[in-house]
């Protein structure tokens, strides 16, 4: 099982208000650690400051990255625990 450095599933950027999922942030960190990124910003707007947040209903229904987050981090672990 993969251990995450992040406590929450979703975060918001302080500057632009964009919803960032745990998976997006982890991918950004991995790219930064491997030398793929020159800057240390987390959000595409250039901000390094985030706050925990919930996705709005509109975001949950329209953003595929939120669908992937729910499927891989919420539903799949529940199914594995229930039927394993």
Buried (B, 14 or more C-beta within 10 A) or exposed (E): EEEEEBEEBBBBBEEEEBBBBBBBBBEBBEEBEEEEEEEEBBBEEEBEEBEEBEBEEEBBEEBEBBEEBBEBBEEEEEEEEEEE
